Amino acid sequence: MGERFFLYDDVTQAKTRFVSFMGDEERHDLALIYSDRHYGKVIVLDIQSNRFAIIGSDDLKEEGYLEFAFGITEEKAAELLDFLSEIIY
């Protein structure tokens, strides 16, 4: 194997918030990772589906983004959007 070429290899401090809540459509189990990376956006991990997205307030305004990122229905995305809109500015 040749020499490994790193684009970056940083260690940073991060804050993780675990949230579980029941919506009308389903239960949401999330891990939200806050760090100084990704231009102030939050890494949102859906623990049940093993999917994640890097989300900022601009992404929440984009129609169909949550449905695409998490592979969920419009109804489930509406529940998730309602919650994320409260915590992502």
VENGIHU-V777959 format. One line per field, one symbol per residue. phi: phi as a letter, one per 20 degrees, with the letter a starting at -180 (. if undefined). A space follows every 10 residues. Layout:
BEGIN
phi->???
END
This chain:
BEGIN
phi->.fffdefabd dcecddddcc bedfeaeddc cdddbeemln ededdeffdl dbbeccffff eefnfffffd mcffffffff fgffffddd
END
